[in-house]
Amino acid sequence: LTLDGDFLIAFGSETGQSEAIARIIEDRAHAYRWKPRVHVLNDFGKKFLLEKEPLVVIVCSSTGDGDPPENAVRFVRYISRRTLPSDCLHNVTYALLGLGDSNFSTYQGNPRLIDKHLSRLGAKKLIETGAADDQIGLELDVEPWLARLFVALKNWFRISDENMEQQNCVSVIESDMRRLSLNEKDGNELFLPKFSGAEKLQQDSSLRVPVPIAPFLASCLLMLPNAVFFKHAETLCWQNGFVMAEAVSSQQYQAHVVGVSRLTSMETRKPKQEVVVEVDSDAEIAYEPGDAFYFAVPNPQKENFINRYRMGFLEQADQKCIVTVKNDATRRNPVVPSHIPESSTLRYIFTHCLDIRRSPGRPLLRVLAEFTNDESQKRRILELCSAQGVEEFTKFVRQVISGIYPPFCILCSLLPCIKHI
C-alpha cells in the first residue's frame, strides 16, 4: 500500500469519451495533491506493469459487437489468457467504469469482460464497477460513480475528513477560468477545416467588421464539498419564467409528446404532422377556439454540443452557478438576460435556457474571433463578420467555430434563449 498519492489511471477510448473522463479523474486527483499517471490500456508492459500496480482506475468502452477499443485490444487479449496464474494480480486493487449504449445488445460487453478477467486473476475491487449509458446520458451514471471513487480514494490514501474538507472546501471559480469545450474529440487540432473564402475577400485588407461586444456578465461556481450538488435548479421555472412578447398568458405547463402521425406526404412542399401532447394531469388550462399555444423544447441530451460541454464540466455541471452583472461593466444599463436565473446550475442553463443549436449571429461570431489562437481561423471569422462577407456568412458560419473556447459568460450574454414555436 502506497500513501504518497501514486496510482494508475488507464483508459480505452474509441471516441474520446473514456479519455475525457480519465483526464477529469487526473485533474481532480491533482487537486488533492495526489500523483496519478494516465496511460492507454495498450501501454501495459511498456509504460506500466499491471501486476506491479497496487491501485488502478480503468475507464473503458465497447465498440462493434462488444469489442474493446483499438487502444485496449492488446490489454484485453492479455488478461484473457488462460495460461496466466490465477493469482497473478492478487496485489492489484482496481476501480472500473464502463461506457456503452443500451441501444445495442452488446451493451457493456467489453467492460464486463475486463471485470471478469481481473477478478479471475485475483484483483480486488476498490468500489463496485460502474456502467454509464450513453442512451440516457453518460453523466447520469458517471457523476455518482466519480463521487464514490473519490470517497474510496480518500480512504485508500488515509486522508482524514478534516484534511479532505480543507482541500475540497467551498471555493469560487471565475467563469473565464473554466472554458466550454467546443473542440473535436482529441482536442489536438484547434481548427480542423481550413475553409477559404472568395479570393477577393481573402485579399481585402480593409474589412469592415463590428466592434466586439464588451463582456458585461460575471459568474462563479460554488464548489460544494464531497460531491454535494445544488438541487434547487430542479424547481426553477422554465427559462426563469421568461414570457414571449407575443404570449397573452404567462402561465407555463409541463407537457410530453406522446404521439406523432403524418397527415400529408413528406414529399409535399410543406408536410403536415399531428403531434399529440399530454399535459400534466393537475394542469387547468382555460382557452377558446382560435387560441395558439407556444412550445419550448429543451436541448436534447444526445446533442454532441451538450455532451462535450458536460464532459468538460462533468464535476461542475450540478454545482451552484451564480450569474450577475460585472461591477465594471461599460455597457449602458446592463442586466442579466431575463431567461437566465441568477442562481441555478450549468446543466440547467445549457439545457433549458440557451439555444445552442442555432447558428451563431454576427455579434457572437465577432466575439469568438477573440478566443482563437489560430490566425487563419480568426481571419476567416472576421471575413464572415464583415460587410464584405455577407454572401458567405450563411453558408460557412457553422464551419469556422470548431475548437474555440469562449468564457461561459460570453455565451450566456450572446446565445439567444430557446425559441418558442
C-alpha positions in Angstrom: 0.0 0.0 0.0 1.4 3.4 -1.1 0.3 6.5 0.7 2.1 9.1 -1.5 -0.8 9.5 -3.8 0.6 7.5 -6.7 -1.8 5.4 -8.7 -2.6 4.5 -12.3 -5.4 5.7 -14.5 -5.8 3.6 -17.7 -8.4 4.1 -20.4 -9.6 2.5 -23.6 -11.3 5.0 -25.9 -12.7 4.9 -29.4 -14.5 8.3 -29.5 -12.6 10.2 -26.8 -15.2 10.0 -24.0 -13.3 7.5 -21.9 -10.1 9.6 -22.2 -12.0 12.7 -21.2 -13.3 11.0 -18.1 -9.8 9.7 -17.3 -8.4 13.3 -17.6 -11.2 14.6 -15.3 -10.1 12.0 -12.7 -6.5 13.0 -13.2 -7.3 16.7 -12.7 -9.3 16.2 -9.6 -6.6 13.9 -8.2 -4.0 16.6 -8.8 -6.3 19.0 -6.8 -5.8 16.6 -3.8 -2.0 16.6 -4.4 -2.1 13.0 -5.5 0.2 11.7 -8.2 -1.9 10.0 -10.9 -0.3 8.5 -14.0 -2.5 8.3 -17.1 -1.9 5.8 -19.9 -3.9 4.0 -22.6 -4.6 0.3 -21.7 -2.4 -0.9 -24.5 0.6 0.8 -22.8 0.8 -2.1 -20.4 4.2 -3.8 -20.5 5.8 -0.7 -21.9 4.8 2.2 -19.5 3.3 0.2 -16.7 3.2 -3.4 -15.4 -0.3 -4.3 -14.3 0.9 -6.8 -11.7 3.1 -4.1 -10.1 0.3 -1.6 -9.8 -1.3 -1.5 -6.3 -4.1 0.7 -7.4 -5.6 1.1 -10.9 -8.6 3.1 -12.1 -9.8 1.9 -15.5 -12.3 3.7 -17.8 -13.2 1.8 -21.0 -15.9 1.5 -23.6 -17.2 -1.1 -26.1 -17.2 -1.0 -29.9 -18.9 -3.0 -32.6 -20.1 -6.3 -31.2 -18.9 -5.6 -27.6 -15.2 -5.5 -28.7 -12.6 -3.3 -26.9 -11.5 0.0 -28.5 -8.4 -0.3 -30.7 -6.1 1.2 -28.0 -7.3 -1.5 -25.5 -7.2 -4.6 -27.7 -3.8 -5.9 -26.6 -4.6 -5.3 -22.9 -7.9 -7.3 -23.1 -6.3 -10.1 -25.1 -3.5 -10.3 -22.4 -5.8 -10.6 -19.4 -8.0 -13.1 -21.3 -5.1 -15.6 -21.4 -6.0 -18.9 -19.6 -2.3 -19.5 -19.1 -1.9 -16.7 -16.6 -1.7 -17.8 -13.0 -5.0 -17.3 -11.2 -3.4 -15.1 -8.5 -1.0 -13.0 -10.7 -3.0 -9.8 -9.9 -3.6 -10.6 -6.2 -1.7 -7.4 -5.2 -3.8 -5.2 -7.5 -6.9 -3.2 -6.4 -9.0 -1.7 -9.2 -12.0 0.5 -9.9 -13.7 0.1 -13.3 -16.1 2.4 -15.2 -17.6 1.0 -18.4 -19.2 3.2 -21.1 -21.7 2.0 -23.6 -25.1 2.4 -25.3 -28.0 0.3 -24.2 -29.4 0.5 -27.8 -27.0 -2.3 -28.6 -27.4 -5.9 -27.5 -23.6 -5.9 -26.6 -24.0 -3.1 -24.1 -21.1 -3.1 -21.6 -19.7 -6.2 -23.3 -16.1 -5.2 -23.1 -16.1 -3.6 -19.6 -17.8 -6.8 -18.3 -15.1 -8.9 -19.9 -12.4 -6.8 -18.3 -14.2 -7.0 -14.9 -14.5 -10.8 -15.2 -10.8 -11.4 -16.0 -9.4 -9.0 -13.4 -11.4 -10.8 -10.8 -10.4 -14.2 -12.1 -6.7 -13.2 -11.8 -7.1 -12.2 -8.2 -7.5 -8.4 -8.4 -9.8 -6.8 -5.8 -12.4 -4.2 -6.4 -12.0 -0.8 -4.8 -15.7 0.1 -5.5 -18.4 -1.6 -7.5 -18.0 -1.4 -11.2 -19.8 1.5 -12.8 -21.9 1.3 -16.1 -22.6 4.6 -17.9 -25.3 4.5 -20.6 -24.9 7.0 -23.5 -28.6 6.4 -24.4 -29.8 8.2 -21.3 -26.8 10.5 -20.8 -23.4 9.4 -19.6 -23.2 12.0 -16.9 -26.2 10.5 -15.0 -24.0 7.5 -14.1 -20.5 9.0 -14.3 -21.0 11.7 -11.7 -22.2 9.4 -8.9 -19.5 6.9 -9.7 -16.8 9.6 -9.5 -18.2 10.7 -6.2 -17.9 7.1 -4.8 -14.5 6.7 -6.4 -13.0 9.7 -4.6 -14.5 8.7 -1.3 -12.8 5.4 -1.7 -9.5 7.0 -2.8 -9.6 9.2 0.3 -9.8 6.0 2.4 -7.1 4.4 0.4 -4.6 7.2 0.9 -5.8 7.6 4.5 -6.8 11.2 4.3 -8.9 12.3 7.2 -12.2 14.1 6.8 -10.7 17.3 8.2 -7.9 17.3 5.7 -10.3 16.4 2.9 -12.5 19.3 3.8 -9.5 21.7 3.7 -8.6 20.5 0.2 -12.2 20.3 -1.1 -13.7 23.3 0.7 -16.2 25.7 -0.9 -14.4 27.8 -3.5 -15.3 30.4 -6.0 -14.1 29.8 -9.6 -14.5 32.7 -12.1 -16.1 31.7 -15.3 -13.3 32.9 -17.5 -11.1 30.2 -15.8 -13.4 27.5 -16.9 -14.0 27.3 -20.7 -16.6 25.4 -22.6 -15.1 22.7 -24.7 -16.3 23.0 -28.3 -13.3 21.1 -29.7 -13.2 17.8 -31.6 -12.8 14.6 -29.6 -9.0 14.6 -29.2 -8.6 18.4 -28.8 -5.3 18.3 -30.7 -6.4 20.4 -33.7 -7.9 23.8 -33.0 -9.2 24.5 -36.4 -9.8 21.4 -38.4 -11.3 22.6 -41.7 -9.4 25.3 -43.4 -12.3 26.9 -45.3 -11.1 29.7 -47.6 -13.4 32.4 -48.8 -13.5 34.0 -52.2 -10.1 35.3 -53.4 -11.3 38.9 -53.4 -12.4 38.5 -49.8 -9.1 36.9 -48.8 -7.1 39.7 -50.3 -9.2 42.5 -48.8 -7.0 44.4 -46.3 -9.8 46.7 -45.1 -12.5 44.5 -43.8 -15.4 46.4 -42.2 -16.1 44.4 -39.1 -18.2 45.3 -36.0 -16.6 46.1 -32.6 -16.8 43.1 -30.3 -19.4 43.4 -27.5 -17.6 44.1 -24.2 -18.4 41.4 -21.5 -20.9 42.6 -19.0 -21.8 39.5 -17.1 -19.8 37.7 -14.4 -20.4 34.3 -12.9 -19.0 32.0 -10.3 -19.3 28.3 -9.4 -19.7 27.5 -5.7 -17.8 24.2 -5.4 -19.6 22.3 -2.7 -17.6 19.7 -0.8 -17.9 15.9 -1.0 -20.0 15.9 -4.3 -23.0 17.8 -2.8 -24.9 19.1 -5.7 -27.2 22.1 -6.0 -30.8 20.7 -6.1 -32.7 24.0 -6.2 -32.4 24.1 -10.0 -34.9 21.3 -10.3 -37.6 23.6 -9.0 -36.9 26.6 -11.3 -39.5 27.8 -13.7 -38.8 27.2 -17.4 -36.3 29.8 -18.6 -36.7 31.6 -15.3 -40.3 32.4 -16.0 -39.4 34.3 -19.2 -42.6 35.1 -21.3 -42.6 35.8 -25.0 -43.8 39.2 -26.1 -46.5 37.5 -28.3 -47.9 35.5 -25.5 -51.1 36.8 -23.8 -50.8 34.5 -20.8 -47.6 33.9 -18.7 -48.8 30.6 -17.5 -46.5 27.7 -18.2 -47.3 24.0 -18.4 -45.1 20.9 -18.3 -46.0 18.5 -21.2 -44.7 15.5 -23.0 -45.1 14.4 -26.6 -46.9 11.0 -26.6 -47.6 10.6 -30.4 -46.7 11.8 -33.8 -48.6 10.9 -37.0 -48.1 12.1 -40.6 -51.0 13.9 -42.2 -49.5 14.5 -45.7 -46.8 13.1 -47.8 -43.3 14.0 -46.8 -42.7 14.9 -50.5 -45.1 17.8 -50.3 -43.6 21.3 -50.1 -44.9 21.8 -46.5 -45.6 18.4 -45.0 -48.0 18.3 -42.1 -47.8 16.2 -38.9 -50.1 15.8 -36.0 -48.3 16.0 -32.6 -50.2 14.7 -29.6 -49.1 16.3 -26.3 -50.0 15.2 -22.8 -50.1 18.0 -20.3 -49.5 17.3 -16.6 -52.7 15.9 -15.1 -53.1 18.7 -12.5 -53.0 21.5 -15.1 -56.1 23.5 -15.6 -56.0 25.3 -19.0 -58.6 27.9 -20.0 -58.7 28.5 -23.7 -61.0 29.4 -26.5 -61.2 28.3 -30.2 -58.5 30.1 -32.2 -56.1 30.4 -29.3 -52.5 29.4 -30.0 -50.1 27.5 -27.8 -46.3 28.1 -27.9 -43.9 25.2 -27.2 -40.4 25.4 -26.0 -38.3 22.2 -26.2 -35.2 21.6 -24.0 -31.9 20.9 -25.7 -31.6 17.1 -26.3 -29.2 15.2 -24.1 -27.8 13.4 -27.2 -26.6 16.6 -28.8 -22.8 16.4 -29.3 -22.5 20.0 -28.2 -24.2 19.2 -24.8 -22.2 16.0 -24.4 -18.9 17.8 -24.9 -20.0 20.6 -22.6 -20.9 18.1 -19.9 -17.7 16.1 -20.4 -15.7 19.4 -20.0 -17.7 20.3 -16.8 -18.6 16.9 -15.5 -17.8 17.7 -11.9 -19.2 21.2 -12.1 -22.5 20.6 -14.0 -24.6 20.5 -10.9 -22.7 22.9 -8.7 -24.4 26.2 -7.8 -23.8 28.8 -10.6 -24.4 32.5 -9.9 -24.8 34.9 -12.8 -24.5 38.7 -12.1 -23.7 41.9 -13.9 -20.0 42.8 -13.7 -19.1 45.7 -11.4 -17.0 47.4 -14.1 -19.4 46.7 -17.0 -19.2 49.5 -19.6 -22.5 48.6 -21.3 -25.3 51.1 -20.7 -27.9 49.8 -18.2 -26.6 46.2 -18.2 -28.9 43.4 -16.9 -28.8 39.7 -16.7 -30.9 38.3 -19.5 -34.4 37.6 -18.2 -34.3 33.9 -19.3 -31.1 33.3 -17.2 -31.7 32.6 -13.4 -29.4 34.4 -11.1 -28.8 31.2 -9.2 -29.0 27.8 -11.0 -26.5 25.3 -12.5 -24.6 25.0 -15.7 -26.7 21.9 -16.6 -29.9 23.9 -16.2 -28.7 26.9 -18.2 -27.4 24.8 -21.1 -30.4 22.5 -21.1 -33.3 24.9 -20.6 -32.2 28.4 -21.3 -29.7 28.8 -24.1 -30.3 27.9 -27.7 -27.1 26.0 -28.5 -28.4 24.7 -31.8 -28.9 28.0 -33.6 -26.2 29.2 -35.9 -24.2 32.0 -34.2 -25.1 35.5 -35.2 -22.5 38.1 -36.1 -22.2 39.6 -32.6 -21.3 36.2 -31.2 -19.1 35.3 -34.1 -17.2 38.6 -33.7 -16.5 37.8 -30.1 -15.5 34.2 -30.8 -12.7 35.6 -33.1 -11.0 36.9 -30.0 -10.8 33.4 -28.4 -8.9 31.5 -31.1 -5.2 31.0 -31.3 -5.3 30.1 -35.0 -4.7 33.3 -37.0 -6.2 31.8 -40.2 -9.3 30.9 -38.3 -9.6 34.3 -36.8 -9.2 35.9 -40.3 -11.9 33.7 -41.7 -14.3 34.6 -38.9 -13.6 38.3 -39.4 -14.3 37.8 -43.1 -17.7 36.3 -42.3 -18.5 39.1 -39.8 -17.5 41.8 -42.2 -19.8 43.8 -44.5 -17.9 42.4 -47.4 -18.6 38.7 -46.3 -22.4 38.9 -46.2 -22.8 36.5 -49.1 -20.6 33.8 -47.5 -21.9 34.2 -43.9 -24.8 31.8 -44.0 -23.0 29.1 -46.0 -19.9 28.9 -43.9 -20.8 30.2 -40.4 -21.1 26.7 -38.8 -17.8 25.5 -40.2 -15.5 28.1 -38.7 -16.1 27.8 -34.9 -14.5 24.4 -34.2 -12.1 24.4 -31.3 -12.9 27.9 -29.9 -13.1 28.2 -26.1 -15.2 31.2 -25.1 -15.8 32.0 -21.5 -19.2 30.9 -20.1 -20.4 34.4 -19.6 -19.8 35.3 -23.2 -22.2 32.5 -24.3 -24.6 33.4 -21.6 -24.7 37.0 -22.9 -24.9 36.3 -26.6 -26.6 33.0 -27.1 -30.4 33.5 -27.5 -33.0 31.8 -25.4 -34.5 28.6 -26.7 -37.1 29.7 -29.2 -40.8 29.1 -28.6 -42.6 27.5 -31.5 
